[in-house]
Amino acid sequence: MVRGLLLALSGLALTVLSASCGGGDDNTAAAASPSQQATAASGSGTPAAGAPGIIPGPASRYSLLHDDLGKGFLTDIKGTYVLTIDNYSGITKLFPSKQEGAALLTKWGYLGGYETAVTPEGGDVGVLQGAFVIKMEVHLFKDPAGAKDFYAYELQKVNPQAQPVKTDTVGDESSTNKLTAGKVGNSTVDQAIHQLVFRRSNLVAIVLTIGAEPFMKSDSVVALGKMIDEKALGKRLAPTPTPTSNFTPPSALTAAAKTPTAAGQTQAATQTPTPAGR
């Protein structure tokens, strides 16, 4: 995808997310090493209640909302999906085929996921002034072993043109990459894409920031990932978002033809390759 989230994709109000906040040199390096495994809330649904270290569903609880990000964002309603084995394996380019994707997700104990994106209210104008697009995917598995397998598979699919970036470790293990690809809208300004993939117990999250190269640092995508991780650990409120009109994802062909749009934003701003090559 740019999608399948990535999925895939600012901070006009929240300082920690500001593309112009500086800090965080993008020095390329190997991915950070895993940290201690978290002890999270007991599971529900498919996992046995009270299973140690299992993060309960639904996955949408851990995605970032406007209350987390602050003002200045538009939610990409058409790019918001509740993910299942059937629809995720069909709309993502992560797998060679829907059949192979469904088989792998089943093997890994996939419980479901959630994909969404937000764009700055100013569209391309805002991006050229330091705002950026945020895309997020959150996936849950029956146990940490399945999540580890999915996480490892994700890293194998990273765009070979993307450069690894040394950052703080998020969750139990994480990897951050940067790709410079395309231009912001119709401008001549290069577009920078930062991607963070991290695992916390049985949860895997993928976060992208897409903005103007002169402003973008890895700090922003890492800060977003840490906020998702705080929700998984129970350190931040994690309400289930209100379902949108796009609650049930469309067919693979429909999804593949669709790209996020927002007032004042051109499609060119979101139709570039992602570090995951989706």
C-alpha positions in Angstrom: 0.0 0.0 0.0 1.4 3.2 0.3 -1.0 1.3 2.4 -1.3 -1.9 4.1 0.1 -0.2 6.3 1.2 0.1 6.1 -0.2 0.5 6.6 1.1 4.3 6.2 0.9 8.1 7.7 2.7 17.2 11.9 2.5 18.2 14.8 1.0 21.6 14.5 0.0 21.7 18.2 2.0 19.0 20.0 5.6 20.0 20.4 7.0 16.5 20.6 5.6 15.7 17.2 6.7 19.0 15.5 8.8 18.3 12.4 10.8 21.4 13.2 11.6 20.5 16.8 15.1 19.4 15.9 17.2 16.8 17.7 17.7 13.2 16.7 20.5 12.9 14.1 19.5 10.5 11.4 22.8 8.5 11.5 22.4 5.2 9.8 23.1 2.2 11.9 21.9 -1.3 12.7 18.5 -1.6 14.3 18.4 -1.3 18.1 18.6 -4.4 20.3 15.5 -5.8 22.1 14.6 -4.6 25.5 12.9 -6.5 28.3 9.6 -8.0 27.5 6.7 -6.0 28.9 4.1 -7.3 31.4 0.8 -5.9 30.1 -2.9 -6.2 30.9 -4.4 -9.7 30.8 -5.8 -10.9 27.5 -9.4 -11.2 26.4 -11.2 -13.0 23.6 -9.1 -15.7 21.9 -6.2 -15.6 24.3 -6.9 -17.1 27.7 -8.1 -14.5 30.2 -5.3 -13.7 32.6 -2.5 -14.9 30.2 0.6 -13.2 31.4 2.1 -10.5 29.2 -0.8 -10.6 26.6 -2.0 -7.3 25.4 -5.8 -7.5 24.9 -7.8 -6.4 21.9 -9.2 -4.7 20.0 -6.1 -3.4 18.2 -7.8 0.0 17.5 -7.4 0.8 21.2 -3.7 1.4 20.7 -3.8 3.6 17.6 -3.3 7.3 18.2 -6.3 9.6 18.2 -6.8 13.4 18.0 -6.7 13.5 21.8 -3.2 12.1 21.6 -1.9 14.2 18.7 -3.5 17.5 19.5 -5.2 19.9 17.1 -4.4 20.5 13.4 -5.1 17.1 11.9 -7.7 15.6 9.6 -8.5 11.9 9.9 -8.3 9.9 6.7 -11.7 8.2 7.1 -11.4 6.4 3.7 -8.0 5.1 4.8 -9.2 3.7 8.2 -9.8 0.0 8.4 -10.5 -2.8 10.9 -8.2 -5.6 9.7 -8.8 -9.3 9.6 -6.9 -12.2 8.2 -9.1 -12.2 5.1 -9.0 -8.5 4.2 -5.5 -7.7 5.4 -4.0 -10.6 3.4 -5.9 -9.3 0.3 -5.1 -5.6 0.4 -1.5 -5.5 1.6 1.4 -5.9 -0.7 3.4 -7.4 2.2 2.6 -11.0 1.0 3.2 -12.5 -2.5 -0.5 -13.5 -2.6 -3.7 -13.4 -0.5 -3.6 -17.1 -0.1 0.0 -17.1 1.2 -0.7 -14.1 3.4 -3.8 -15.8 5.0 -1.8 -18.9 5.6 1.1 -17.0 7.3 -1.3 -14.9 9.4 -3.2 -18.0 10.5 0.1 -19.7 11.4 1.2 -16.7 13.5 -2.1 -16.5 15.4 -3.3 -13.2 14.0 -6.2 -11.7 16.0 -6.8 -8.6 14.0 -5.5 -5.1 13.4 -6.3 -1.5 12.8 -5.0 1.0 10.2 -5.5 4.7 10.0 -3.9 7.9 9.0 -4.1 11.6 9.7 -3.0 14.6 7.5 -2.2 18.2 8.5 -5.1 20.6 8.0 -3.0 22.7 5.7 -2.3 19.9 3.3 0.8 20.4 1.2 1.1 24.0 2.4 1.4 22.8 5.9 3.8 20.0 5.0 6.1 22.6 3.3 6.0 24.6 6.6 7.0 21.6 8.7 3.9 19.6 9.3 3.7 16.0 8.3 1.4 13.0 7.5 1.1 10.2 10.0 0.1 6.6 9.1 -0.3 3.8 11.6 -1.0 0.1 11.7 -1.4 -1.9 14.9 -1.6 -5.7 14.8 -2.3 -8.2 17.6 -1.4 -11.9 17.8 -2.4 -14.7 20.2 1.1 -14.7 21.8 4.5 -13.0 21.6 6.0 -15.8 19.4 3.5 -15.1 16.6 4.2 -11.4 16.9 7.9 -12.0 16.7 7.5 -13.9 13.5 5.4 -11.2 11.9 7.9 -8.5 13.1 10.8 -10.4 11.5 8.9 -10.9 8.3 8.1 -7.2 8.2 11.8 -6.3 8.5 12.6 -8.6 5.6 10.3 -6.5 3.4 11.9 -3.2 4.1 12.6 -1.3 0.9 16.3 -1.9 0.0 16.7 1.8 -0.7 15.7 2.7 2.8 18.5 3.5 5.3 18.4 2.2 8.8 18.5 4.9 11.5 19.8 4.5 15.0 17.2 5.5 17.6 15.9 4.6 21.0 14.4 1.1 21.2 10.6 1.2 21.4 8.8 -1.8 23.0 10.7 -5.1 23.2 12.4 -4.6 19.8 12.2 -2.0 17.1 13.7 -0.9 13.8 13.6 2.6 12.2 14.3 3.4 8.6 14.4 6.5 6.4 13.6 6.8 2.7 13.8 10.0 0.6 11.4 9.6 -2.4 9.3 11.9 -4.5 8.4 15.5 -3.9 5.9 17.2 -1.6 2.9 17.8 -3.8 3.8 19.9 -6.9 6.8 21.5 -5.3 10.5 20.8 -5.9 11.0 19.9 -2.2 12.1 16.3 -1.5 9.8 14.2 0.6 11.2 12.2 3.5 9.5 9.1 4.9 10.5 7.7 8.3 9.2 4.2 9.3 9.2 2.7 12.8 8.3 -1.0 13.3 8.2 -2.2 16.9 6.9 -5.2 18.9 5.6 -5.2 22.4 4.7 -8.7 23.6 2.0 -9.9 21.2 1.5 -6.4 19.5 3.3 -5.2 16.4 2.9 -1.5 15.3 4.1 0.2 12.2 4.3 4.0 12.1 5.2 6.3 9.2 5.8 10.0 9.0 5.8 11.7 5.6 7.0 15.3 5.3 9.4 17.7 3.7 13.0 16.6 3.9 14.5 19.8 5.4 12.2 19.4 8.5 12.0 15.7 9.1 13.9 13.9 11.8 13.5 10.4 13.2 12.5 11.9 16.6 8.9 12.3 15.4 8.2 8.7 14.3 9.9 7.4 17.5 7.8 9.7 19.7 4.6 8.4 18.0 5.7 4.9 18.5 6.4 5.5 22.2 2.9 6.9 22.6 1.4 3.7 21.1 3.6 1.6 23.4 2.4 3.6 26.4 -1.1 2.6 25.5 -0.1 -1.0 25.3 1.5 -0.8 28.7 -1.5 0.9 30.3 0.4 4.2 30.9 -1.8 6.2 28.5 -5.6 6.1 28.1 -6.5 3.6 25.3 -10.2 4.1 24.4 -11.7 2.2 21.4 -12.2 4.8 18.6 -15.7 5.3 17.3 -16.2 3.1 14.2 -16.2 5.1 10.9 -18.4 4.5 7.9 -15.5 2.6 6.4 -15.5 0.1 9.3 -15.6 -2.9 7.0 -12.7 -2.8 4.5 -13.6 -3.0 0.8 -12.4 -5.6 -1.7 -8.7 -5.8 -2.5 -9.2 -4.1 -5.9 -11.1 -1.2 -4.4 -8.5 -0.7 -1.7 -5.6 -0.9 -4.1 -7.1 1.9 -6.2 -7.7 4.2 -3.3 -5.2 6.7 -1.7 -5.7 9.1 1.3 -6.7 12.6 0.4 -7.4 15.7 2.5 -8.6 19.2 1.7 -5.7 21.0 0.0 -3.6 17.9 -0.3 -2.6 16.4 -3.6 -2.4 12.7 -4.2 1.3 13.1 -5.1 2.0 13.6 -1.4 0.9 10.1 -0.5 1.6 8.0 -3.5 5.3 7.4 -3.1 7.1 4.2 -2.1 7.3 3.4 1.6 10.3 2.0 3.5 8.3 -1.3 3.6 7.9 -1.2 -0.1 4.2 -1.5 0.1 
